[in-house]
Amino acid sequence: MADRVMQLDANVKFRPSPIEFEMAYQVRVAIDRIRFAIKVTDQFAQHRGLLQEAGLQLLDALDRLESAERGFQRRYGPKIRGP
């Protein structure tokens, strides 16, 4: 019984909080919107230099968000257990 309680307690400690789920959702939405903006920017580039800089800034933001999302997935994603 004590082992079961300790196991449940350990599981609760490693569960993401509601704010962490919200953050992960917002990161996912931001990534999708940045990808869209990059595609549109590439298609309608008239002032090539300025738009190219904007695209680079968007790519940097995207990389940062994807890195945060991967960290969240590593921490809270499904755990693969061996046989």
N, CA, C and O atoms as a GROMACS GRO file, in nm:
protein
  332
    1MET      N    1   0.082  -0.119   0.000
    1MET     CA    2   0.000   0.000   0.000
    1MET      C    3   0.087   0.126   0.000
    1MET      O    4   0.059   0.220  -0.075
    2ALA      N    5   0.190   0.129   0.082
    2ALA     CA    6   0.277   0.246   0.090
    2ALA      C    7   0.349   0.268  -0.044
    2ALA      O    8   0.368   0.382  -0.086
    3ASP      N    9   0.388   0.157  -0.109
    3ASP     CA   10   0.453   0.170  -0.240
    3ASP      C   11   0.359   0.233  -0.341
    3ASP      O   12   0.400   0.317  -0.422
    4ARG      N   13   0.233   0.195  -0.337
    4ARG     CA   14   0.132   0.249  -0.430
    4ARG      C   15   0.114   0.399  -0.407
    4ARG      O   16   0.104   0.476  -0.503
    5VAL      N   17   0.108   0.440  -0.282
    5VAL     CA   18   0.092   0.582  -0.248
    5VAL      C   19   0.214   0.660  -0.295
    5VAL      O   20   0.199   0.769  -0.350
    6MET      N   21   0.334   0.606  -0.275
    6MET     CA   22   0.456   0.674  -0.319
    6MET      C   23   0.459   0.686  -0.471
    6MET      O   24   0.502   0.788  -0.525
    7GLN      N   25   0.413   0.581  -0.540
    7GLN     CA   26   0.411   0.584  -0.686
    7GLN      C   27   0.312   0.690  -0.735
    7GLN      O   28   0.343   0.765  -0.827
    8LEU      N   29   0.194   0.696  -0.676
    8LEU     CA   30   0.096   0.798  -0.712
    8LEU      C   31   0.149   0.938  -0.685
    8LEU      O   32   0.130   1.029  -0.766
    9ASP      N   33   0.215   0.955  -0.572
    9ASP     CA   34   0.272   1.084  -0.537
    9ASP      C   35   0.380   1.125  -0.639
    9ASP      O   36   0.387   1.241  -0.678
   10ALA      N   37   0.461   1.031  -0.680
   10ALA     CA   38   0.565   1.060  -0.781
   10ALA      C   39   0.502   1.098  -0.914
   10ALA      O   40   0.551   1.188  -0.982
   11ASN      N   41   0.394   1.030  -0.952
   11ASN     CA   42   0.326   1.063  -1.078
   11ASN      C   43   0.268   1.204  -1.075
   11ASN      O   44   0.275   1.276  -1.175
   12VAL      N   45   0.212   1.244  -0.964
   12VAL     CA   46   0.153   1.377  -0.952
   12VAL      C   47   0.260   1.484  -0.963
   12VAL      O   48   0.237   1.588  -1.024
   13LYS      N   49   0.376   1.461  -0.905
   13LYS     CA   50   0.484   1.560  -0.910
   13LYS      C   51   0.531   1.585  -1.053
   13LYS      O   52   0.577   1.695  -1.083
   14PHE      N   53   0.522   1.487  -1.140
   14PHE     CA   54   0.574   1.500  -1.275
   14PHE      C   55   0.466   1.534  -1.376
   14PHE      O   56   0.495   1.539  -1.496
   15ARG      N   57   0.347   1.557  -1.334
   15ARG     CA   58   0.240   1.598  -1.424
   15ARG      C   59   0.249   1.748  -1.447
   15ARG      O   60   0.277   1.824  -1.354
   16PRO      N   61   0.225   1.790  -1.570
   16PRO     CA   62   0.228   1.934  -1.595
   16PRO      C   63   0.109   2.004  -1.531
   16PRO      O   64   0.000   1.948  -1.518
   17SER      N   65   0.133   2.126  -1.492
   17SER     CA   66   0.024   2.206  -1.434
   17SER      C   67  -0.064   2.261  -1.546
   17SER      O   68  -0.023   2.260  -1.662
   18PRO      N   69  -0.182   2.308  -1.513
   18PRO     CA   70  -0.268   2.368  -1.616
   18PRO      C   71  -0.200   2.483  -1.690
   18PRO      O   72  -0.220   2.499  -1.811
   19ILE      N   73  -0.121   2.562  -1.621
   19ILE     CA   74  -0.053   2.674  -1.688
   19ILE      C   75   0.052   2.621  -1.787
   19ILE      O   76   0.075   2.683  -1.891
   20GLU      N   77   0.114   2.509  -1.755
   20GLU     CA   78   0.211   2.450  -1.847
   20GLU      C   79   0.142   2.396  -1.972
   20GLU      O   80   0.195   2.408  -2.082
   21PHE      N   81   0.024   2.338  -1.956
   21PHE     CA   82  -0.053   2.294  -2.073
   21PHE      C   83  -0.092   2.414  -2.158
   21PHE      O   84  -0.084   2.408  -2.281
   22GLU      N   85  -0.134   2.522  -2.093
   22GLU     CA   86  -0.171   2.643  -2.167
   22GLU      C   87  -0.051   2.699  -2.242
   22GLU      O   88  -0.063   2.740  -2.358
   23MET      N   89   0.065   2.700  -2.177
   23MET     CA   90   0.186   2.748  -2.242
   23MET      C   91   0.220   2.663  -2.364
   23MET      O   92   0.253   2.715  -2.471
   24ALA      N   93   0.210   2.532  -2.349
   24ALA     CA   94   0.240   2.442  -2.461
   24ALA      C   95   0.143   2.467  -2.577
   24ALA      O   96   0.184   2.465  -2.693
   25TYR      N   97   0.017   2.489  -2.546
   25TYR     CA   98  -0.082   2.517  -2.651
   25TYR      C   99  -0.049   2.649  -2.721
   25TYR      O  100  -0.052   2.657  -2.844
   26GLN      N  101  -0.017   2.752  -2.644
   26GLN     CA  102   0.014   2.881  -2.703
   26GLN      C  103   0.141   2.874  -2.788
   26GLN      O  104   0.149   2.938  -2.893
   27VAL      N  105   0.238   2.796  -2.745
   27VAL     CA  106   0.360   2.776  -2.825
   27VAL      C  107   0.323   2.712  -2.958
   27VAL      O  108   0.372   2.755  -3.063
   28ARG      N  109   0.239   2.610  -2.956
   28ARG     CA  110   0.198   2.541  -3.079
   28ARG      C  111   0.127   2.637  -3.174
   28ARG      O  112   0.153   2.636  -3.294
   29VAL      N  113   0.037   2.719  -3.120
   29VAL     CA  114  -0.035   2.817  -3.203
   29VAL      C  115   0.063   2.918  -3.263
   29VAL      O  116   0.055   2.949  -3.381
   30ALA      N  117   0.155   2.968  -3.181
   30ALA     CA  118   0.253   3.065  -3.230
   30ALA      C  119   0.340   3.005  -3.340
   30ALA      O  120   0.371   3.072  -3.438
   31ILE      N  121   0.381   2.880  -3.324
   31ILE     CA  122   0.462   2.813  -3.426
   31ILE      C  123   0.385   2.806  -3.558
   31ILE      O  124   0.440   2.837  -3.664
   32ASP      N  125   0.259   2.767  -3.552
   32ASP     CA  126   0.179   2.758  -3.674
   32ASP      C  127   0.162   2.894  -3.741
   32ASP      O  128   0.170   2.904  -3.863
   33ARG      N  129   0.141   2.998  -3.663
   33ARG     CA  130   0.124   3.132  -3.720
   33ARG      C  131   0.253   3.185  -3.779
   33ARG      O  132   0.252   3.252  -3.883
   34ILE      N  133   0.364   3.157  -3.715
   34ILE     CA  134   0.492   3.200  -3.769
   34ILE      C  135   0.521   3.129  -3.901
   34ILE      O  136   0.567   3.192  -3.997
   35ARG      N  137   0.495   3.000  -3.906
   35ARG     CA  138   0.514   2.927  -4.033
   35ARG      C  139   0.430   2.990  -4.145
   35ARG      O  140   0.480   3.008  -4.256
   36PHE      N  141   0.305   3.023  -4.116
   36PHE     CA  142   0.218   3.086  -4.214
   36PHE      C  143   0.275   3.221  -4.259
   36PHE      O  144   0.280   3.251  -4.378
   37ALA      N  145   0.318   3.302  -4.163
   37ALA     CA  146   0.373   3.434  -4.196
   37ALA      C  147   0.498   3.423  -4.282
   37ALA      O  148   0.517   3.503  -4.373
   38ILE      N  149   0.582   3.325  -4.256
   38ILE     CA  150   0.703   3.305  -4.336
   38ILE      C  151   0.665   3.270  -4.480
   38ILE      O  152   0.723   3.324  -4.574
   39LYS      N  153   0.568   3.181  -4.498
   39LYS     CA  154   0.524   3.143  -4.632
   39LYS      C  155   0.468   3.262  -4.709
   39LYS      O  156   0.501   3.282  -4.825
   40VAL      N  157   0.383   3.341  -4.644
   40VAL     CA  158   0.324   3.457  -4.708
   40VAL      C  159   0.431   3.560  -4.742
   40VAL      O  160   0.430   3.617  -4.851
   41THR      N  161   0.522   3.583  -4.650
   41THR     CA  162   0.630   3.679  -4.673
   41THR      C  163   0.713   3.638  -4.795
   41THR      O  164   0.747   3.722  -4.878
   42ASP      N  165   0.744   3.512  -4.805
   42ASP     CA  166   0.822   3.463  -4.920
   42ASP      C  167   0.745   3.481  -5.051
   42ASP      O  168   0.806   3.510  -5.153
   43GLN      N  169   0.616   3.463  -5.049
   43GLN     CA  170   0.536   3.472  -5.172
   43GLN      C  171   0.518   3.615  -5.220
   43GLN      O  172   0.510   3.637  -5.341
   44PHE      N  173   0.512   3.711  -5.130
   44PHE     CA  174   0.478   3.848  -5.169
   44PHE      C  175   0.590   3.947  -5.140
   44PHE      O  176   0.565   4.064  -5.110
   45ALA      N  177   0.711   3.901  -5.148
   45ALA     CA  178   0.825   3.988  -5.116
   45ALA      C  179   0.849   4.090  -5.227
   45ALA      O  180   0.886   4.053  -5.338
   46GLN      N  181   0.828   4.219  -5.196
   46GLN     CA  182   0.858   4.327  -5.289
   46GLN      C  183   0.985   4.399  -5.246
   46GLN      O  184   1.072   4.427  -5.328
   47HIS      N  185   0.996   4.429  -5.119
   47HIS     CA  186   1.116   4.492  -5.064
   47HIS      C  187   1.200   4.379  -5.005
   47HIS      O  188   1.199   4.352  -4.885
   48ARG      N  189   1.272   4.316  -5.093
   48ARG     CA  190   1.340   4.192  -5.061
   48ARG      C  191   1.426   4.198  -4.935
   48ARG      O  192   1.418   4.109  -4.850
   49GLY      N  193   1.508   4.300  -4.920
   49GLY     CA  194   1.598   4.308  -4.804
   49GLY      C  195   1.525   4.316  -4.672
   49GLY      O  196   1.559   4.243  -4.578
   50LEU      N  197   1.426   4.402  -4.664
   50LEU     CA  198   1.350   4.420  -4.541
   50LEU      C  199   1.268   4.294  -4.509
   50LEU      O  200   1.262   4.251  -4.394
   51LEU      N  201   1.206   4.238  -4.610
   51LEU     CA  202   1.127   4.117  -4.588
   51LEU      C  203   1.215   3.998  -4.554
   51LEU      O  204   1.176   3.909  -4.478
   52GLN      N  205   1.335   3.996  -4.611
   52GLN     CA  206   1.427   3.888  -4.579
   52GLN      C  207   1.468   3.895  -4.432
   52GLN      O  208   1.475   3.792  -4.365
   53GLU      N  209   1.493   4.015  -4.382
   53GLU     CA  210   1.526   4.032  -4.240
   53GLU      C  211   1.408   3.990  -4.152
   53GLU      O  212   1.426   3.924  -4.050
   54ALA      N  213   1.287   4.028  -4.192
   54ALA     CA  214   1.168   3.987  -4.116
   54ALA      C  215   1.157   3.835  -4.115
   54ALA      O  216   1.125   3.775  -4.012
   55GLY      N  217   1.182   3.773  -4.228
   55GLY     CA  218   1.178   3.627  -4.235
   55GLY      C  219   1.281   3.563  -4.144
   55GLY      O  220   1.252   3.463  -4.079
   56LEU      N  221   1.400   3.621  -4.137
   56LEU     CA  222   1.503   3.567  -4.048
   56LEU      C  223   1.462   3.581  -3.901
   56LEU      O  224   1.487   3.492  -3.820
   57GLN      N  225   1.399   3.694  -3.868
   57GLN     CA  226   1.351   3.712  -3.731
   57GLN      C  227   1.242   3.610  -3.697
   57GLN      O  228   1.239   3.554  -3.587
   58LEU      N  229   1.153   3.586  -3.794
   58LEU     CA  230   1.047   3.487  -3.772
   58LEU      C  231   1.106   3.347  -3.757
   58LEU      O  232   1.060   3.269  -3.673
   59LEU      N  233   1.205   3.315  -3.838
   59LEU     CA  234   1.269   3.183  -3.826
   59LEU      C  235   1.336   3.166  -3.690
   59LEU      O  236   1.330   3.059  -3.631
   60ASP      N  237   1.400   3.272  -3.640
   60ASP     CA  238   1.463   3.266  -3.509
   60ASP      C  239   1.357   3.243  -3.401
   60ASP      O  240   1.376   3.160  -3.311
   61ALA      N  241   1.246   3.317  -3.410
   61ALA     CA  242   1.138   3.299  -3.313
   61ALA      C  243   1.082   3.157  -3.320
   61ALA      O  244   1.054   3.096  -3.217
   62LEU      N  245   1.066   3.106  -3.440
   62LEU     CA  246   1.016   2.971  -3.459
   62LEU      C  247   1.110   2.868  -3.396
   62LEU      O  248   1.065   2.776  -3.328
   63ASP      N  249   1.240   2.884  -3.419
   63ASP     CA  250   1.337   2.792  -3.359
   63ASP      C  251   1.328   2.792  -3.207
   63ASP      O  252   1.335   2.687  -3.143
   64ARG      N  253   1.314   2.911  -3.150
   64ARG     CA  254   1.306   2.922  -3.004
   64ARG      C  255   1.179   2.855  -2.950
   64ARG      O  256   1.184   2.785  -2.849
   65LEU      N  257   1.068   2.877  -3.018
   65LEU     CA  258   0.942   2.815  -2.975
   65LEU      C  259   0.946   2.663  -2.990
   65LEU      O  260   0.900   2.590  -2.903
   66GLU      N  261   1.002   2.616  -3.101
   66GLU     CA  262   1.011   2.471  -3.122
   66GLU      C  263   1.101   2.407  -3.017
   66GLU      O  264   1.074   2.296  -2.971
   67SER      N  265   1.207   2.476  -2.979
   67SER     CA  266   1.295   2.424  -2.875
   67SER      C  267   1.221   2.413  -2.742
   67SER      O  268   1.235   2.314  -2.670
   68ALA      N  269   1.142   2.516  -2.710
   68ALA     CA  270   1.063   2.511  -2.585
   68ALA      C  271   0.961   2.398  -2.591
   68ALA      O  272   0.939   2.329  -2.491
   69GLU      N  273   0.899   2.380  -2.707
   69GLU     CA  274   0.800   2.273  -2.720
   69GLU      C  275   0.865   2.135  -2.706
   69GLU      O  276   0.810   2.047  -2.641
   70ARG      N  277   0.982   2.117  -2.766
   70ARG     CA  278   1.052   1.989  -2.752
   70ARG      C  279   1.087   1.961  -2.606
   70ARG      O  280   1.076   1.847  -2.560
   71GLY      N  281   1.129   2.064  -2.534
   71GLY     CA  282   1.158   2.048  -2.391
   71GLY      C  283   1.034   2.004  -2.314
   71GLY      O  284   1.042   1.918  -2.226
   72PHE      N  285   0.921   2.064  -2.346
   72PHE     CA  286   0.795   2.026  -2.282
   72PHE      C  287   0.763   1.880  -2.315
   72PHE      O  288   0.725   1.804  -2.226
   73GLN      N  289   0.777   1.841  -2.441
   73GLN     CA  290   0.746   1.704  -2.481
   73GLN      C  291   0.839   1.604  -2.411
   73GLN      O  292   0.794   1.497  -2.369
   74ARG      N  293   0.967   1.639  -2.400
   74ARG     CA  294   1.060   1.548  -2.330
   74ARG      C  295   1.022   1.533  -2.185
   74ARG      O  296   1.031   1.424  -2.128
   75ARG      N  297   0.978   1.642  -2.123
   75ARG     CA  298   0.946   1.639  -1.980
   75ARG      C  299   0.814   1.570  -1.953
   75ARG      O  300   0.802   1.493  -1.857
   76TYR      N  301   0.713   1.598  -2.037
   76TYR     CA  302   0.578   1.550  -2.007
   76TYR      C  303   0.522   1.455  -2.110
   76TYR      O  304   0.410   1.405  -2.092
   77GLY      N  305   0.592   1.429  -2.216
   77GLY     CA  306   0.540   1.340  -2.320
   77GLY      C  307   0.529   1.198  -2.271
   77GLY      O  308   0.574   1.164  -2.161
   78PRO      N  309   0.469   1.114  -2.354
   78PRO     CA  310   0.454   0.974  -2.312
   78PRO      C  311   0.590   0.909  -2.291
   78PRO      O  312   0.682   0.925  -2.370
   79LYS      N  313   0.599   0.836  -2.185
   79LYS     CA  314   0.723   0.764  -2.152
   79LYS      C  315   0.721   0.626  -2.217
   79LYS      O  316   0.623   0.552  -2.203
   80ILE      N  317   0.826   0.592  -2.285
   80ILE     CA  318   0.837   0.459  -2.347
   80ILE      C  319   0.903   0.368  -2.246
   80ILE      O  320   1.014   0.394  -2.198
   81ARG      N  321   0.834   0.263  -2.214
   81ARG     CA  322   0.887   0.169  -2.115
   81ARG      C  323   0.930   0.040  -2.184
   81ARG      O  324   0.860  -0.011  -2.271
   82GLY      N  325   1.042  -0.009  -2.144
   82GLY     CA  326   1.093  -0.134  -2.200
   82GLY      C  327   1.018  -0.254  -2.146
   82GLY      O  328   0.941  -0.242  -2.051
   83PRO      N  329   1.040  -0.370  -2.207
   83PRO     CA  330   0.971  -0.492  -2.160
   83PRO      C  331   1.014  -0.537  -2.024
   83PRO      O  332   0.963  -0.637  -1.973
   0.00000   0.00000   0.00000
